Amino acid sequence: MEIKGKQWSSEEIKFLRDNYEQMGFKDLSGSLERSIESIRSKLKRMGLSKEPKIPASPKNSIIVKSPIGKAAKPAHKGGRPPKVRKQFETLNHGTKKMIRVIIDSKTTIYIKEGEDPELAREKYFTRMAERTQPIVHF
């Protein structure tokens, strides 16, 4: 299906080629008496494009804009940076002092001061083994 519209004259094409970088689409549209979409389409068929104009940003700007005009995404969602969880060797839990016992790279438990860390580890592994045993129904 071929869409026929107003044909482009060689003078219009020359005017467009000479002025598309300096003039805006609205001005080109008024000068050539054509729609903005027809001008965009003709530029595209000619292999030409208008470079987006990047406004000069103030030096104190916290938003960095890319050439296409979209704001750079922050490394995290929301307005505040994520909280970093602090690890302590000991915790004051009420009036009792707690001691940190590392089980593996992802697991840490806390025991009361004076308790045996090896016994606490064994107790932890025993509880985890009980949780993973299959349930047998008769």
Disulfide bonds with the S-S distance in Angstrom:
none
